[in-house]
Amino acid sequence: MIEYIILIMIITMILAVVGVALILIDSVRLRSYETEIEEVKDEEEKRKRKVKAGGVVLIGPLPIIFGTDKDIIKWAIVLTVIVVVVFLIFTFMIMSSLRWL
């Protein structure tokens, strides 16, 4: 039983480090994007450039979905469903392995 708890703690720590790393990578990418925008001086090029963004916030079972484009909203929903399914699979795997102890 102790081995499973230690394994769960290690997996949790790894996922936390991966999450922080993704946030840092995104902030670096955002800064490089901001410098690219500053370099664009011509007004026509600024108008041609479009930024698409979206996201999903899960508060309990209720999703709050937002985005600038219908395609981005669809991708946000698809990725959210994939993440929730993976989360449920891992949860059931951990619960079934702890049940046998």
Secondary structure, DSSP 4 states (H G I P E B T S, - for coil): -HHHHHHHHHHHHHHHHHHHHHHHHHHHHHHHHHHHHHH---HHHHHH-----EEEEEETTEEEEEESSHHHHHHHHHHHHHHHHHHHHHHHHHHHHHHT-
